[in-house]
Amino acid sequence: MKKAIIIGASSGIGEALVDFLVNDGYVVGITARREELLIAIQKKFPERVFYKVMDVQQTDKIEQICTDLCSTIGGLDLMIISAGIGHLNKNLDFSISDNVVKTNVSGFTCVANWSMNYFQKQGSGHLANISSIAGLLGNGIAPSYNATKAYQINYFNGLRKKVKKLKLRIHLTDIRPGFVDTAMVKGKGVFWIQPVDKATKQIYTAILKKKKRVYITKRWALIAFIIRLKPSLF
Ligand SMILES: NC(=O)c1ccc[n+]([C@@H]2O[C@H](COP(=O)([O-])OP(=O)(O)OC[C@H]3O[C@@H](n4cnc5c(N)ncnc54)[C@H](OP(=O)(O)O)[C@@H]3O)[C@@H](O)[C@H]2O)c1
């Protein structure tokens, strides 16, 4: 039986991915801060889903919690990082920026490093992260969100180089959604917003195919192409 952990599984895309994995026969470890939501998911699949409360901002605790959850589910084949926040910050309040950076940069890096080291020791594994098409652009009202997503994309590019150089059997999937209808989506200018189930189905398919990078839904690949071609338009 395959084993997966989802970081940030209490709502949105992470929560929706639990169903796909369980239906495919995975044993799944789930983490987030809101314990009551984790318990509700665990109760849906009492023999397949196990949870640990984890705040990714508390980086000193991540290693131990991931190691414990891994022992509980009996190993690890796939790690999915879906924990993330984004806040509008028109007045450039540092506490808002700092909160986003601590989650999307420090928390993300700590989980990614733990996963890579675990998979390197094991000799195989698959790490997937939900970054965003936002990582390709600056954003005037949520600058730290886009900047942290650019960091995640670049970090994965670095990990890919390490995997190639050391000939590691580790797959990396960088998932770049446009707008998905979750609690996170805020503000004006939202378009092509997709239901969570449709977006998550495409995300899951990309993970199964071990794609290197994918835009969700597919039409966002066109926007990414235009951004690369004519960055001054944005
Ligand atoms: N929705 C979109 O349009 C969209 C587009 C592109 C990329 N994304 C990315 O997709 C990922 C998932 O977001 P979503 O849309 O599914 O939104 P969501 O429903 O708000 O889910 C975010 C998840 O992250 C967890 N999380 C947040 N802060 C955390 C922390 N400090 N420690 C541990 N877990 C934390 C939340 O759990 P707790 O609050 O319980 O801790 C929740 O499970 C994010 O990385 C987001 O940037 C979303």
The ligand as a Tripos MOL2 file, in Angstrom:
@<TRIPOS>MOLECULE
LIG
   48    52     1     0     0
SMALL
NO_CHARGES

@<TRIPOS>ATOM
      1 N1         -7.0170   28.9320   -4.4770 N.am      1 LIG1
      2 C1         -6.2780   29.4230   -5.4460 C.2       1 LIG1
      3 O1         -6.7680   30.1540   -6.3400 O.2       1 LIG1
      4 C2         -4.8120   29.0960   -5.5300 C.ar      1 LIG1
      5 C3         -4.1240   29.4720   -6.6880 C.ar      1 LIG1
      6 C4         -2.7790   29.1790   -6.7860 C.ar      1 LIG1
      7 C5         -2.1220   28.5370   -5.7670 C.ar      1 LIG1
      8 N2         -2.8150   28.1930   -4.6320 N.ar      1 LIG1
      9 C6         -2.0600   27.5420   -3.5640 C.3       1 LIG1
     10 O2         -2.6920   26.3400   -3.1930 O.3       1 LIG1
     11 C7         -2.3290   26.0180   -1.8450 C.3       1 LIG1
     12 C8         -3.5850   25.5840   -1.1110 C.3       1 LIG1
     13 O3         -4.4690   26.6930   -0.9660 O.3       1 LIG1
     14 P1         -6.0420   26.5860   -1.0950 P.3       1 LIG1
     15 O4         -6.4570   27.4010   -2.2580 O.co2     1 LIG1
     16 O5         -6.4430   25.1660   -1.0160 O.co2     1 LIG1
     17 O6         -6.4950   27.4390    0.2000 O.3       1 LIG1
     18 P2         -6.9970   27.0080    1.6440 P.3       1 LIG1
     19 O7         -8.2870   26.2940    1.5690 O.co2     1 LIG1
     20 O8         -6.9140   28.2620    2.4360 O.co2     1 LIG1
     21 O9         -5.8980   25.9480    2.1410 O.3       1 LIG1
     22 C9         -4.6940   26.3300    2.7140 C.3       1 LIG1
     23 C10        -4.1990   25.1980    3.5850 C.3       1 LIG1
     24 O10        -2.9320   25.6250    4.1300 O.3       1 LIG1
     25 C11        -2.9600   25.3680    5.5290 C.3       1 LIG1
     26 N3         -2.1050   26.3250    6.2220 N.ar      1 LIG1
     27 C12        -2.1150   27.6680    6.1470 C.ar      1 LIG1
     28 N4         -1.2000   28.1870    7.0050 N.ar      1 LIG1
     29 C13        -0.6230   27.1290    7.6230 C.ar      1 LIG1
     30 C14         0.3570   27.0080    8.6330 C.ar      1 LIG1
     31 N5          0.9490   28.0800    9.1960 N.pl3     1 LIG1
     32 N6          0.7140   25.7690    9.0420 N.ar      1 LIG1
     33 C15         0.1300   24.6790    8.4990 C.ar      1 LIG1
     34 N7         -0.8110   24.7240    7.5440 N.ar      1 LIG1
     35 C16        -1.1880   25.9440    7.1220 C.ar      1 LIG1
     36 C17        -4.4220   25.5570    5.9300 C.3       1 LIG1
     37 O11        -4.6910   24.8370    7.1260 O.3       1 LIG1
     38 P3         -4.8840   25.5020    8.5770 P.3       1 LIG1
     39 O12        -5.4330   26.8750    8.3790 O.co2     1 LIG1
     40 O13        -5.8340   24.5620    9.2490 O.co2     1 LIG1
     41 O14        -3.5260   25.4880    9.1900 O.co2     1 LIG1
     42 C18        -5.1270   24.8920    4.7570 C.3       1 LIG1
     43 O15        -5.2240   23.5160    4.9530 O.3       1 LIG1
     44 C19        -1.6650   27.2830   -1.2760 C.3       1 LIG1
     45 O16        -0.2750   27.1190   -1.2430 O.3       1 LIG1
     46 C20        -2.0280   28.3470   -2.2800 C.3       1 LIG1
     47 O17        -1.0680   29.3810   -2.3350 O.3       1 LIG1
     48 C21        -4.1470   28.4520   -4.4960 C.ar      1 LIG1
@<TRIPOS>BOND
     1     1     2 1
     2     2     3 2
     3     2     4 1
     4     4     5 ar
     5     4    48 ar
     6     5     6 ar
     7     6     7 ar
     8     7     8 ar
     9     8     9 1
    10     8    48 ar
    11     9    10 1
    12     9    46 1
    13    10    11 1
    14    11    12 1
    15    11    44 1
    16    12    13 1
    17    13    14 1
    18    14    15 2
    19    14    16 1
    20    14    17 1
    21    17    18 1
    22    18    19 2
    23    18    20 1
    24    18    21 1
    25    21    22 1
    26    22    23 1
    27    23    24 1
    28    23    42 1
    29    24    25 1
    30    25    26 1
    31    25    36 1
    32    26    27 ar
    33    26    35 ar
    34    27    28 ar
    35    28    29 ar
    36    29    30 ar
    37    29    35 ar
    38    30    31 1
    39    30    32 ar
    40    32    33 ar
    41    33    34 ar
    42    34    35 ar
    43    36    37 1
    44    36    42 1
    45    37    38 1
    46    38    39 2
    47    38    40 1
    48    38    41 1
    49    42    43 1
    50    44    45 1
    51    44    46 1
    52    46    47 1
@<TRIPOS>SUBSTRUCTURE
     1 LIG1         1 GROUP 0 **** ****
